[in-house]
Amino acid sequence: MNDLLKNDNGFKKTLKLGFWVNFGLNAFMLGFAGILQTYATSSPVDASTKGWLQVASAAVLCFILDRTQSNTSVSGVSNLSKLKTSFIYGFVFSICWLSSMFWWIYVSLHTYGGLPTFLAVISVLLLAGALSLYYAVACAAYVLVGKHLPNPMRWILFGTLWTTAELARGQWFTGFPWGSVGYAHIDNALKLVAPLGGVYTIGGVAMSLASMCSWATVIALKKLSLRDLKLRQFKLKLNNTRWLFALLVTATLTVPLPSEIKVLENLRDSEDSFTAPISFSLLQGNIGQEIKYGPEGLKALNWYKQEIIDAKTNWVITPETALPVLKKYLPPDYLSDIVQNLKLPQNEKKSVLLGVIGNSQMGYTNSAEGINASGEVYLYSKHHLVPFGEFIPPWFKWFTDMMNIPLGSFTRGGEVQPSWEWGGQNIGVNICYEDVFGEEIASSFDSRRENQPTVLVNMSNIGWFGPLLAVEQHLNASRMRAIEMHRPVLRATNTGATAYIDENGYVLGLLPKYEQGVLVGEIKGIIGRPTVYASWSGKYGLFPIWFICFIYMLICITIARKKFKRGVLIHNTRNHQNP
């Protein structure tokens, strides 16, 4: 009897050790796959995207989750333990993905905010960990519900759950949708979905493809296993090629095919109407944050002033807060010299859009001020402020007191502000990371508004975050907005990426990052009906996607519950017949 107990205990220990070894290997693969997803969304070298790699890295997550939900893959482990394990797997994948994606927040907190290294690192990890909880819950729900669904529904369920997590990350607690998985697909066929459903819909489709690829990989491994390598058996097994078809469809949608995509875009764009061309100068001052708000920063203002005065183009645009102090603290005659230059006869068609610090009755604002030759002034104030950088969330003042970031508390501008009507254009202005909120930019295209944008302008300062990834990721966000709205985008930034992007998301002009320079070009705005995405999102925001996801999840839960009850009934009947 004692020998049997010892053998039983030894078997349990072996089983437990095997589980933890398997768990550790899976966690390591998921962490690596999460980092690859960051690289797929935006290369730190050239901002290129790799949609196929994004789907492949997500397929690793699906593959491990599918094995977890299988009764045979984790034998001896209860359903509750499998649910916990899938939650942890989703969390590990997501925290490695998110922390590697916005690690550059460390630069702003430590280098410019003065936060100690340890606290800066912990802050980034805490933010990534908090946001990862959305995706961890999605993975646990996939394991819980998906095992009771047929394959096509299960694939779509994973995309739906992931999209719901993306929506929560992008909207709850002020929202931080930076680097959503859909951005990995601005260079492949999935970009054609953007004018219809936006970046979140692209992400949902991509994650559904990842789940399908996981299934196809499992089937392929079974059919091409060593025991099936006899030629006759191999031919018979290969006749069922649904798995191969699934992989080919995924490859077609996620591998860049520039010429084919361009043909489809040209067909769609054949009815576009354009405004008269307008020339522009985009200024990139490359002024370091360490001097921008100090005495040396005032000297750097002279470069902007001289470039504005010397510009021969119709339109001159500076970066966000290019003038980093209130107007009354600018050098004498600074603004008056610019205004006098605009009044010269040869500059009657010239205007300037300045990044300024506004002063309203409610407080300071992060603003863009447009001035033309006739003396008319346009003002746009940033609405979606950056937590901790531009406003202090409740109960976090103790945290910001530890840092030394100037102007850490701005007043919000209006939620919907008019476009700047000038030079035959309706110019939709947004500042800094406002352009990662596509639904807010789409509000400018609400059918109830008259001056819908013909061109979009983003004024940014990414100098807070160092030279790696943030610049490239922000450029790709602007490319996605151009595709979603089908409008050209001009980006004027302090350190990069200063760029001219056409209405299909192609970069037509780009300055090297972290170099001082001026990007000169000519642009034509787009006139006409907004895209399908801009129309419905401009009126209803992201509610339609929330609603569709909720309804589909409800359907899946209902079907899974019925199948679960039927399975329990059959199991109990068999046990009763075979006591």
TORTORDO-633549 format. One record per residue (C-alpha): x, y, z; residue in one letter. Coordinates in steps of 0.2 Angstrom, whole numbers, always signed. Layout:
BEGIN
@X: X; Y: Y; Z: Z; r: A
...
// end
This chain:
BEGIN
@X: +0; Y: +0; Z: +0; r: M
@X: +14; Y: +12; Z: +5; r: N
@X: +23; Y: +8; Z: -12; r: D
@X: +7; Y: +12; Z: -21; r: L
@X: +5; Y: +29; Z: -12; r: L
@X: +24; Y: +33; Z: -15; r: K
@X: +21; Y: +29; Z: -34; r: N
@X: +6; Y: +40; Z: -34; r: D
@X: +14; Y: +54; Z: -26; r: N
@X: +29; Y: +52; Z: -38; r: G
@X: +17; Y: +52; Z: -53; r: F
@X: +9; Y: +68; Z: -46; r: K
@X: +26; Y: +77; Z: -44; r: K
@X: +31; Y: +72; Z: -61; r: T
@X: +15; Y: +78; Z: -68; r: L
@X: +16; Y: +95; Z: -59; r: K
@X: +35; Y: +97; Z: -64; r: L
@X: +30; Y: +94; Z: -82; r: G
@X: +16; Y: +107; Z: -81; r: F
@X: +28; Y: +120; Z: -75; r: W
@X: +41; Y: +116; Z: -88; r: V
@X: +28; Y: +117; Z: -101; r: N
@X: +21; Y: +134; Z: -93; r: F
@X: +38; Y: +141; Z: -93; r: G
@X: +42; Y: +137; Z: -111; r: L
@X: +25; Y: +144; Z: -116; r: N
@X: +28; Y: +160; Z: -107; r: A
@X: +45; Y: +163; Z: -114; r: F
@X: +38; Y: +160; Z: -132; r: M
@X: +24; Y: +172; Z: -129; r: L
@X: +35; Y: +185; Z: -122; r: G
@X: +46; Y: +184; Z: -138; r: F
@X: +30; Y: +184; Z: -149; r: A
@X: +24; Y: +200; Z: -140; r: G
@X: +40; Y: +209; Z: -143; r: I
@X: +39; Y: +204; Z: -162; r: L
@X: +22; Y: +211; Z: -163; r: Q
@X: +29; Y: +228; Z: -158; r: T
@X: +42; Y: +226; Z: -172; r: Y
@X: +29; Y: +221; Z: -184; r: A
@X: +19; Y: +237; Z: -180; r: T
@X: +33; Y: +249; Z: -184; r: S
@X: +51; Y: +245; Z: -187; r: S
@X: +63; Y: +257; Z: -177; r: P
@X: +74; Y: +258; Z: -193; r: V
@X: +62; Y: +264; Z: -207; r: D
@X: +45; Y: +264; Z: -199; r: A
@X: +40; Y: +249; Z: -211; r: S
@X: +26; Y: +238; Z: -206; r: T
@X: +25; Y: +219; Z: -207; r: K
@X: +7; Y: +213; Z: -206; r: G
@X: +12; Y: +195; Z: -209; r: W
@X: +23; Y: +195; Z: -194; r: L
@X: +10; Y: +203; Z: -183; r: Q
@X: -2; Y: +189; Z: -188; r: V
@X: +11; Y: +176; Z: -185; r: A
@X: +16; Y: +182; Z: -168; r: S
@X: -3; Y: +183; Z: -163; r: A
@X: -5; Y: +165; Z: -170; r: A
@X: +8; Y: +159; Z: -157; r: V
@X: -3; Y: +166; Z: -144; r: L
@X: -19; Y: +157; Z: -151; r: C
@X: -9; Y: +141; Z: -153; r: F
@X: -4; Y: +140; Z: -135; r: I
@X: -22; Y: +146; Z: -130; r: L
@X: -29; Y: +132; Z: -141; r: D
@X: -18; Y: +119; Z: -133; r: R
@X: -23; Y: +125; Z: -116; r: T
@X: -42; Y: +123; Z: -119; r: Q
@X: -39; Y: +106; Z: -126; r: S
@X: -43; Y: +92; Z: -114; r: N
@X: -28; Y: +82; Z: -119; r: T
@X: -14; Y: +95; Z: -120; r: S
@X: -14; Y: +99; Z: -101; r: V
@X: -20; Y: +83; Z: -93; r: S
@X: -23; Y: +83; Z: -75; r: G
@X: -27; Y: +101; Z: -74; r: V
@X: -44; Y: +107; Z: -70; r: S
@X: -55; Y: +119; Z: -81; r: N
@X: -52; Y: +133; Z: -68; r: L
@X: -34; Y: +131; Z: -69; r: S
@X: -34; Y: +131; Z: -87; r: K
@X: -44; Y: +147; Z: -86; r: L
@X: -31; Y: +155; Z: -75; r: K
@X: -17; Y: +149; Z: -86; r: T
@X: -24; Y: +156; Z: -101; r: S
@X: -27; Y: +173; Z: -92; r: F
@X: -8; Y: +173; Z: -87; r: I
@X: -3; Y: +168; Z: -105; r: Y
@X: -13; Y: +183; Z: -112; r: G
@X: -5; Y: +194; Z: -99; r: F
@X: +13; Y: +189; Z: -102; r: V
@X: +10; Y: +191; Z: -121; r: F
@X: +2; Y: +208; Z: -119; r: S
@X: +14; Y: +216; Z: -106; r: I
@X: +29; Y: +211; Z: -116; r: C
@X: +21; Y: +219; Z: -132; r: W
@X: +15; Y: +235; Z: -123; r: L
@X: +30; Y: +238; Z: -113; r: S
@X: +42; Y: +236; Z: -128; r: S
@X: +30; Y: +247; Z: -138; r: M
@X: +30; Y: +262; Z: -127; r: F
@X: +46; Y: +259; Z: -117; r: W
@X: +51; Y: +277; Z: -123; r: W
@X: +39; Y: +284; Z: -109; r: I
@X: +54; Y: +280; Z: -98; r: Y
@X: +64; Y: +294; Z: -107; r: V
@X: +51; Y: +307; Z: -103; r: S
@X: +49; Y: +302; Z: -85; r: L
@X: +68; Y: +299; Z: -81; r: H
@X: +78; Y: +310; Z: -93; r: T
@X: +66; Y: +325; Z: -94; r: Y
@X: +55; Y: +322; Z: -79; r: G
@X: +69; Y: +319; Z: -67; r: G
@X: +61; Y: +303; Z: -60; r: L
@X: +73; Y: +290; Z: -53; r: P
@X: +77; Y: +276; Z: -65; r: T
@X: +69; Y: +263; Z: -54; r: F
@X: +53; Y: +272; Z: -52; r: L
@X: +53; Y: +277; Z: -71; r: A
@X: +55; Y: +258; Z: -76; r: V
@X: +41; Y: +253; Z: -63; r: I
@X: +29; Y: +266; Z: -70; r: S
@X: +31; Y: +260; Z: -88; r: V
@X: +28; Y: +242; Z: -82; r: L
@X: +13; Y: +247; Z: -71; r: L
@X: +5; Y: +256; Z: -86; r: L
@X: +9; Y: +241; Z: -98; r: A
@X: +3; Y: +229; Z: -84; r: G
@X: -14; Y: +238; Z: -81; r: A
@X: -18; Y: +239; Z: -100; r: L
@X: -13; Y: +221; Z: -102; r: S
@X: -27; Y: +216; Z: -90; r: L
@X: -40; Y: +219; Z: -104; r: Y
@X: -31; Y: +207; Z: -116; r: Y
@X: -28; Y: +194; Z: -102; r: A
@X: -47; Y: +194; Z: -99; r: V
@X: -50; Y: +192; Z: -118; r: A
@X: -39; Y: +177; Z: -119; r: C
@X: -47; Y: +169; Z: -104; r: A
@X: -64; Y: +172; Z: -112; r: A
@X: -58; Y: +164; Z: -128; r: Y
@X: -53; Y: +148; Z: -119; r: V
@X: -69; Y: +147; Z: -109; r: L
@X: -81; Y: +150; Z: -123; r: V
@X: -71; Y: +146; Z: -139; r: G
@X: -69; Y: +127; Z: -136; r: K
@X: -88; Y: +125; Z: -138; r: H
@X: -89; Y: +134; Z: -155; r: L
@X: -86; Y: +128; Z: -172; r: P
@X: -70; Y: +134; Z: -181; r: N
@X: -76; Y: +149; Z: -191; r: P
@X: -86; Y: +156; Z: -176; r: M
@X: -71; Y: +153; Z: -164; r: R
@X: -59; Y: +162; Z: -176; r: W
@X: -70; Y: +177; Z: -176; r: I
@X: -73; Y: +176; Z: -158; r: L
@X: -55; Y: +179; Z: -155; r: F
@X: -54; Y: +194; Z: -166; r: G
@X: -70; Y: +201; Z: -158; r: T
@X: -63; Y: +199; Z: -140; r: L
@X: -47; Y: +206; Z: -145; r: W
@X: -56; Y: +221; Z: -153; r: T
@X: -66; Y: +224; Z: -137; r: T
@X: -50; Y: +224; Z: -127; r: A
@X: -42; Y: +237; Z: -139; r: E
@X: -58; Y: +248; Z: -138; r: L
@X: -57; Y: +247; Z: -119; r: A
@X: -38; Y: +252; Z: -119; r: R
@X: -42; Y: +266; Z: -132; r: G
@X: -57; Y: +274; Z: -123; r: Q
@X: -57; Y: +270; Z: -104; r: W
@X: -48; Y: +281; Z: -92; r: F
@X: -44; Y: +295; Z: -105; r: T
@X: -39; Y: +281; Z: -117; r: G
@X: -22; Y: +276; Z: -123; r: F
@X: -24; Y: +267; Z: -140; r: P
@X: -6; Y: +269; Z: -146; r: W
@X: +1; Y: +255; Z: -157; r: G
@X: -15; Y: +245; Z: -159; r: S
@X: -12; Y: +230; Z: -169; r: V
@X: -21; Y: +237; Z: -184; r: G
@X: -7; Y: +249; Z: -188; r: Y
@X: +4; Y: +234; Z: -193; r: A
@X: -7; Y: +233; Z: -209; r: H
@X: -5; Y: +250; Z: -218; r: I
@X: +6; Y: +242; Z: -231; r: D
@X: -5; Y: +227; Z: -236; r: N
@X: -22; Y: +223; Z: -243; r: A
@X: -30; Y: +225; Z: -226; r: L
@X: -27; Y: +243; Z: -227; r: K
@X: -42; Y: +243; Z: -239; r: L
@X: -53; Y: +240; Z: -224; r: V
@X: -48; Y: +256; Z: -215; r: A
@X: -60; Y: +268; Z: -225; r: P
@X: -74; Y: +256; Z: -221; r: L
@X: -71; Y: +251; Z: -203; r: G
@X: -55; Y: +260; Z: -196; r: G
@X: -40; Y: +253; Z: -187; r: V
@X: -50; Y: +243; Z: -174; r: Y
@X: -59; Y: +233; Z: -188; r: T
@X: -43; Y: +230; Z: -196; r: I
@X: -36; Y: +223; Z: -180; r: G
@X: -51; Y: +212; Z: -177; r: G
@X: -49; Y: +204; Z: -194; r: V
@X: -30; Y: +202; Z: -192; r: A
@X: -33; Y: +193; Z: -175; r: M
@X: -46; Y: +182; Z: -183; r: S
@X: -34; Y: +177; Z: -196; r: L
@X: -21; Y: +173; Z: -182; r: A
@X: -34; Y: +161; Z: -174; r: S
@X: -37; Y: +153; Z: -191; r: M
@X: -18; Y: +151; Z: -194; r: C
@X: -17; Y: +143; Z: -177; r: S
@X: -30; Y: +130; Z: -182; r: W
@X: -21; Y: +128; Z: -199; r: A
@X: -4; Y: +125; Z: -191; r: T
@X: -11; Y: +112; Z: -180; r: V
@X: -19; Y: +103; Z: -194; r: I
@X: -4; Y: +104; Z: -205; r: A
@X: +7; Y: +97; Z: -191; r: L
@X: -4; Y: +82; Z: -189; r: K
@X: -5; Y: +79; Z: -208; r: K
@X: +14; Y: +81; Z: -211; r: L
@X: +20; Y: +72; Z: -196; r: S
@X: +33; Y: +59; Z: -197; r: L
@X: +22; Y: +45; Z: -196; r: R
@X: +13; Y: +51; Z: -212; r: D
@X: +28; Y: +52; Z: -223; r: L
@X: +24; Y: +37; Z: -233; r: K
@X: +21; Y: +43; Z: -250; r: L
@X: +4; Y: +35; Z: -252; r: R
@X: -2; Y: +41; Z: -235; r: Q
@X: +5; Y: +58; Z: -238; r: F
@X: -5; Y: +60; Z: -254; r: K
@X: -21; Y: +55; Z: -246; r: L
@X: -18; Y: +66; Z: -231; r: K
@X: -14; Y: +81; Z: -242; r: L
@X: -30; Y: +80; Z: -252; r: N
@X: -39; Y: +89; Z: -238; r: N
@X: -31; Y: +106; Z: -240; r: T
@X: -42; Y: +118; Z: -231; r: R
@X: -28; Y: +122; Z: -219; r: W
@X: -17; Y: +126; Z: -234; r: L
@X: -30; Y: +137; Z: -241; r: F
@X: -32; Y: +146; Z: -224; r: A
@X: -13; Y: +150; Z: -224; r: L
@X: -13; Y: +156; Z: -242; r: L
@X: -28; Y: +168; Z: -239; r: V
@X: -19; Y: +175; Z: -224; r: T
@X: -3; Y: +177; Z: -234; r: A
@X: -12; Y: +186; Z: -248; r: T
@X: -20; Y: +198; Z: -235; r: L
@X: -5; Y: +202; Z: -225; r: T
@X: +10; Y: +201; Z: -236; r: V
@X: +13; Y: +218; Z: -245; r: P
@X: +8; Y: +218; Z: -264; r: L
@X: +11; Y: +236; Z: -269; r: P
@X: +6; Y: +235; Z: -287; r: S
@X: -11; Y: +225; Z: -284; r: E
@X: -16; Y: +237; Z: -270; r: I
@X: -12; Y: +252; Z: -280; r: K
@X: -24; Y: +246; Z: -294; r: V
@X: -38; Y: +244; Z: -282; r: L
@X: -34; Y: +261; Z: -274; r: E
@X: -34; Y: +269; Z: -291; r: N
@X: -51; Y: +262; Z: -295; r: L
@X: -58; Y: +268; Z: -279; r: R
@X: -50; Y: +286; Z: -281; r: D
@X: -56; Y: +289; Z: -299; r: S
@X: -71; Y: +299; Z: -293; r: E
@X: -60; Y: +310; Z: -281; r: D
@X: -61; Y: +329; Z: -283; r: S
@X: -47; Y: +340; Z: -279; r: F
@X: -44; Y: +358; Z: -273; r: T
@X: -32; Y: +370; Z: -281; r: A
@X: -14; Y: +366; Z: -276; r: P
@X: -6; Y: +375; Z: -262; r: I
@X: +13; Y: +376; Z: -258; r: S
@X: +19; Y: +372; Z: -240; r: F
@X: +34; Y: +373; Z: -229; r: S
@X: +35; Y: +362; Z: -214; r: L
@X: +47; Y: +367; Z: -201; r: L
@X: +57; Y: +355; Z: -190; r: Q
@X: +67; Y: +364; Z: -177; r: G
@X: +75; Y: +350; Z: -168; r: N
@X: +76; Y: +360; Z: -152; r: I
@X: +81; Y: +349; Z: -137; r: G
@X: +69; Y: +348; Z: -123; r: Q
@X: +83; Y: +351; Z: -111; r: E
@X: +85; Y: +369; Z: -118; r: I
@X: +67; Y: +372; Z: -125; r: K
@X: +60; Y: +379; Z: -109; r: Y
@X: +76; Y: +388; Z: -103; r: G
@X: +85; Y: +404; Z: -107; r: P
@X: +93; Y: +395; Z: -122; r: E
@X: +76; Y: +391; Z: -129; r: G
@X: +72; Y: +409; Z: -133; r: L
@X: +87; Y: +409; Z: -145; r: K
@X: +81; Y: +394; Z: -154; r: A
@X: +65; Y: +405; Z: -158; r: L
@X: +75; Y: +415; Z: -170; r: N
@X: +77; Y: +400; Z: -182; r: W
@X: +58; Y: +398; Z: -183; r: Y
@X: +55; Y: +417; Z: -186; r: K
@X: +68; Y: +418; Z: -199; r: Q
@X: +62; Y: +403; Z: -209; r: E
@X: +44; Y: +409; Z: -208; r: I
@X: +49; Y: +426; Z: -215; r: I
@X: +61; Y: +418; Z: -228; r: D
@X: +48; Y: +405; Z: -234; r: A
@X: +42; Y: +408; Z: -252; r: K
@X: +27; Y: +395; Z: -250; r: T
@X: +9; Y: +399; Z: -247; r: N
@X: +8; Y: +390; Z: -230; r: W
@X: +21; Y: +389; Z: -216; r: V
@X: +18; Y: +377; Z: -202; r: I
@X: +28; Y: +375; Z: -186; r: T
@X: +28; Y: +361; Z: -173; r: P
@X: +18; Y: +359; Z: -157; r: E
@X: +23; Y: +373; Z: -145; r: T
@X: +36; Y: +379; Z: -156; r: A
@X: +34; Y: +395; Z: -146; r: L
@X: +35; Y: +388; Z: -129; r: P
@X: +31; Y: +403; Z: -119; r: V
@X: +16; Y: +415; Z: -118; r: L
@X: +16; Y: +429; Z: -131; r: K
@X: +20; Y: +442; Z: -118; r: K
@X: +36; Y: +433; Z: -114; r: Y
@X: +42; Y: +432; Z: -132; r: L
@X: +56; Y: +443; Z: -138; r: P
@X: +51; Y: +461; Z: -143; r: P
@X: +43; Y: +463; Z: -160; r: D
@X: +43; Y: +444; Z: -163; r: Y
@X: +25; Y: +441; Z: -168; r: L
@X: +24; Y: +459; Z: -176; r: S
@X: +38; Y: +455; Z: -187; r: D
@X: +30; Y: +440; Z: -193; r: I
@X: +13; Y: +449; Z: -196; r: V
@X: +22; Y: +463; Z: -205; r: Q
@X: +30; Y: +450; Z: -217; r: N
@X: +13; Y: +443; Z: -221; r: L
@X: +6; Y: +460; Z: -226; r: K
@X: +20; Y: +463; Z: -239; r: L
@X: +12; Y: +463; Z: -257; r: P
@X: +21; Y: +447; Z: -262; r: Q
@X: +14; Y: +438; Z: -247; r: N
@X: -4; Y: +441; Z: -250; r: E
@X: -7; Y: +422; Z: -252; r: K
@X: +4; Y: +417; Z: -238; r: K
@X: -1; Y: +412; Z: -220; r: S
@X: +7; Y: +404; Z: -205; r: V
@X: +1; Y: +391; Z: -192; r: L
@X: +10; Y: +393; Z: -176; r: L
@X: +12; Y: +381; Z: -161; r: G
@X: +8; Y: +392; Z: -146; r: V
@X: +4; Y: +392; Z: -128; r: I
@X: -13; Y: +400; Z: -126; r: G
@X: -20; Y: +409; Z: -112; r: N
@X: -38; Y: +408; Z: -109; r: S
@X: -49; Y: +413; Z: -94; r: Q
@X: -49; Y: +394; Z: -89; r: M
@X: -30; Y: +393; Z: -89; r: G
@X: -16; Y: +388; Z: -102; r: Y
@X: -20; Y: +379; Z: -118; r: T
@X: -9; Y: +369; Z: -130; r: N
@X: -14; Y: +378; Z: -146; r: S
@X: -12; Y: +381; Z: -164; r: A
@X: -14; Y: +399; Z: -171; r: E
@X: -16; Y: +403; Z: -189; r: G
@X: -13; Y: +420; Z: -196; r: I
@X: -15; Y: +426; Z: -214; r: N
@X: -11; Y: +442; Z: -224; r: A
@X: -28; Y: +450; Z: -220; r: S
@X: -25; Y: +449; Z: -201; r: G
@X: -38; Y: +435; Z: -198; r: E
@X: -33; Y: +424; Z: -184; r: V
@X: -38; Y: +405; Z: -182; r: Y
@X: -36; Y: +396; Z: -165; r: L
@X: -37; Y: +378; Z: -161; r: Y
@X: -34; Y: +372; Z: -144; r: S
@X: -29; Y: +353; Z: -140; r: K
@X: -44; Y: +344; Z: -133; r: H
@X: -37; Y: +326; Z: -129; r: H
@X: -23; Y: +330; Z: -117; r: L
@X: -9; Y: +318; Z: -112; r: V
@X: -11; Y: +312; Z: -94; r: P
@X: +4; Y: +317; Z: -83; r: F
@X: +12; Y: +327; Z: -97; r: G
@X: -2; Y: +340; Z: -100; r: E
@X: -15; Y: +337; Z: -86; r: F
@X: -14; Y: +328; Z: -69; r: I
@X: -27; Y: +314; Z: -66; r: P
@X: -36; Y: +315; Z: -49; r: P
@X: -26; Y: +307; Z: -35; r: W
@X: -10; Y: +307; Z: -44; r: F
@X: -3; Y: +324; Z: -40; r: K
@X: +10; Y: +316; Z: -28; r: W
@X: +17; Y: +307; Z: -43; r: F
@X: +19; Y: +323; Z: -54; r: T
@X: +27; Y: +332; Z: -39; r: D
@X: +41; Y: +320; Z: -41; r: M
@X: +45; Y: +325; Z: -58; r: M
@X: +51; Y: +342; Z: -66; r: N
@X: +40; Y: +343; Z: -82; r: I
@X: +35; Y: +361; Z: -86; r: P
@X: +18; Y: +366; Z: -90; r: L
@X: +10; Y: +350; Z: -84; r: G
@X: -7; Y: +356; Z: -82; r: S
@X: -17; Y: +363; Z: -98; r: F
@X: -35; Y: +367; Z: -101; r: T
@X: -44; Y: +357; Z: -114; r: R
@X: -50; Y: +364; Z: -130; r: G
@X: -68; Y: +361; Z: -136; r: G
@X: -72; Y: +343; Z: -141; r: E
@X: -77; Y: +348; Z: -159; r: V
@X: -69; Y: +364; Z: -166; r: Q
@X: -71; Y: +371; Z: -183; r: P
@X: -58; Y: +368; Z: -197; r: S
@X: -48; Y: +383; Z: -203; r: W
@X: -55; Y: +390; Z: -219; r: E
@X: -40; Y: +397; Z: -229; r: W
@X: -33; Y: +397; Z: -247; r: G
@X: -48; Y: +386; Z: -254; r: G
@X: -45; Y: +373; Z: -240; r: Q
@X: -54; Y: +367; Z: -225; r: N
@X: -39; Y: +363; Z: -214; r: I
@X: -43; Y: +350; Z: -200; r: G
@X: -30; Y: +353; Z: -186; r: V
@X: -25; Y: +341; Z: -172; r: N
@X: -10; Y: +342; Z: -160; r: I
@X: +2; Y: +328; Z: -155; r: C
@X: -6; Y: +311; Z: -150; r: Y
@X: -23; Y: +317; Z: -154; r: E
@X: -21; Y: +309; Z: -171; r: D
@X: -21; Y: +291; Z: -163; r: V
@X: -39; Y: +294; Z: -159; r: F
@X: -47; Y: +292; Z: -176; r: G
@X: -65; Y: +293; Z: -170; r: E
@X: -61; Y: +311; Z: -164; r: E
@X: -54; Y: +317; Z: -180; r: I
@X: -69; Y: +309; Z: -189; r: A
@X: -80; Y: +320; Z: -179; r: S
@X: -74; Y: +334; Z: -191; r: S
@X: -83; Y: +324; Z: -205; r: F
@X: -100; Y: +324; Z: -197; r: D
@X: -113; Y: +326; Z: -211; r: S
@X: -121; Y: +340; Z: -200; r: R
@X: -105; Y: +351; Z: -202; r: R
@X: -102; Y: +362; Z: -217; r: E
@X: -83; Y: +365; Z: -217; r: N
@X: -77; Y: +346; Z: -218; r: Q
@X: -58; Y: +345; Z: -219; r: P
@X: -50; Y: +344; Z: -236; r: T
@X: -33; Y: +341; Z: -228; r: V
@X: -27; Y: +336; Z: -211; r: L
@X: -13; Y: +344; Z: -201; r: V
@X: -4; Y: +336; Z: -186; r: N
@X: +8; Y: +347; Z: -176; r: M
@X: +19; Y: +337; Z: -164; r: S
@X: +34; Y: +337; Z: -152; r: N
@X: +40; Y: +319; Z: -150; r: I
@X: +57; Y: +326; Z: -143; r: G
@X: +51; Y: +321; Z: -125; r: W
@X: +53; Y: +302; Z: -130; r: F
@X: +70; Y: +300; Z: -138; r: G
@X: +75; Y: +294; Z: -155; r: P
@X: +68; Y: +276; Z: -156; r: L
@X: +51; Y: +270; Z: -160; r: L
@X: +40; Y: +284; Z: -154; r: A
@X: +44; Y: +294; Z: -170; r: V
@X: +40; Y: +280; Z: -182; r: E
@X: +25; Y: +274; Z: -173; r: Q
@X: +17; Y: +292; Z: -173; r: H
@X: +21; Y: +293; Z: -192; r: L
@X: +11; Y: +277; Z: -195; r: N
@X: -3; Y: +283; Z: -184; r: A
@X: -4; Y: +298; Z: -196; r: S
@X: -3; Y: +287; Z: -211; r: R
@X: -18; Y: +277; Z: -204; r: M
@X: -28; Y: +293; Z: -202; r: R
@X: -25; Y: +298; Z: -220; r: A
@X: -32; Y: +281; Z: -226; r: I
@X: -47; Y: +281; Z: -214; r: E
@X: -52; Y: +299; Z: -219; r: M
@X: -45; Y: +298; Z: -237; r: H
@X: -37; Y: +315; Z: -234; r: R
@X: -19; Y: +320; Z: -236; r: P
@X: -10; Y: +324; Z: -220; r: V
@X: +4; Y: +336; Z: -216; r: L
@X: +15; Y: +333; Z: -201; r: R
@X: +26; Y: +347; Z: -193; r: A
@X: +36; Y: +341; Z: -179; r: T
@X: +50; Y: +346; Z: -168; r: N
@X: +62; Y: +331; Z: -170; r: T
@X: +52; Y: +320; Z: -183; r: G
@X: +44; Y: +313; Z: -192; r: A
@X: +40; Y: +329; Z: -202; r: T
@X: +31; Y: +322; Z: -217; r: A
@X: +19; Y: +324; Z: -232; r: Y
@X: +7; Y: +309; Z: -233; r: I
@X: -6; Y: +307; Z: -247; r: D
@X: -24; Y: +302; Z: -245; r: E
@X: -19; Y: +283; Z: -247; r: N
@X: -6; Y: +284; Z: -233; r: G
@X: +9; Y: +284; Z: -244; r: Y
@X: +23; Y: +296; Z: -238; r: V
@X: +28; Y: +308; Z: -252; r: L
@X: +40; Y: +318; Z: -242; r: G
@X: +50; Y: +315; Z: -226; r: L
@X: +64; Y: +324; Z: -216; r: L
@X: +77; Y: +314; Z: -207; r: P
@X: +73; Y: +313; Z: -189; r: K
@X: +83; Y: +323; Z: -176; r: Y
@X: +89; Y: +335; Z: -189; r: E
@X: +85; Y: +353; Z: -192; r: Q
@X: +76; Y: +356; Z: -208; r: G
@X: +62; Y: +362; Z: -219; r: V
@X: +51; Y: +351; Z: -230; r: L
@X: +44; Y: +360; Z: -245; r: V
@X: +30; Y: +354; Z: -256; r: G
@X: +13; Y: +356; Z: -264; r: E
@X: -3; Y: +348; Z: -259; r: I
@X: -21; Y: +346; Z: -266; r: K
@X: -35; Y: +344; Z: -254; r: G
@X: -49; Y: +331; Z: -257; r: I
@X: -67; Y: +338; Z: -259; r: I
@X: -82; Y: +327; Z: -258; r: G
@X: -91; Y: +314; Z: -248; r: R
@X: -81; Y: +307; Z: -233; r: P
@X: -77; Y: +289; Z: -231; r: T
@X: -89; Y: +276; Z: -224; r: V
@X: -79; Y: +276; Z: -208; r: Y
@X: -78; Y: +295; Z: -206; r: A
@X: -96; Y: +296; Z: -209; r: S
@X: -102; Y: +283; Z: -196; r: W
@X: -88; Y: +286; Z: -184; r: S
@X: -90; Y: +305; Z: -185; r: G
@X: -108; Y: +304; Z: -180; r: K
@X: -108; Y: +289; Z: -168; r: Y
@X: -90; Y: +287; Z: -162; r: G
@X: -85; Y: +269; Z: -159; r: L
@X: -102; Y: +264; Z: -153; r: F
@X: -106; Y: +253; Z: -168; r: P
@X: -90; Y: +243; Z: -166; r: I
@X: -94; Y: +241; Z: -147; r: W
@X: -112; Y: +236; Z: -151; r: F
@X: -107; Y: +223; Z: -165; r: I
@X: -94; Y: +215; Z: -153; r: C
@X: -106; Y: +214; Z: -139; r: F
@X: -119; Y: +206; Z: -150; r: I
@X: -107; Y: +193; Z: -157; r: Y
@X: -100; Y: +189; Z: -140; r: M
@X: -118; Y: +186; Z: -134; r: L
@X: -122; Y: +175; Z: -148; r: I
@X: -106; Y: +165; Z: -145; r: C
@X: -110; Y: +163; Z: -126; r: I
@X: -127; Y: +157; Z: -130; r: T
@X: -122; Y: +144; Z: -142; r: I
@X: -107; Y: +138; Z: -130; r: A
@X: -119; Y: +137; Z: -115; r: R
@X: -131; Y: +126; Z: -125; r: K
@X: -117; Y: +115; Z: -131; r: K
@X: -110; Y: +114; Z: -113; r: F
@X: -127; Y: +109; Z: -106; r: K
@X: -129; Y: +96; Z: -119; r: R
@X: -112; Y: +89; Z: -116; r: G
@X: -115; Y: +88; Z: -97; r: V
@X: -131; Y: +79; Z: -100; r: L
@X: -123; Y: +66; Z: -112; r: I
@X: -109; Y: +63; Z: -99; r: H
@X: -121; Y: +61; Z: -85; r: N
@X: -132; Y: +49; Z: -96; r: T
@X: -117; Y: +38; Z: -100; r: R
@X: -111; Y: +37; Z: -82; r: N
@X: -129; Y: +32; Z: -77; r: H
@X: -129; Y: +18; Z: -90; r: Q
@X: -111; Y: +12; Z: -85; r: N
@X: -110; Y: +13; Z: -66; r: P
// end
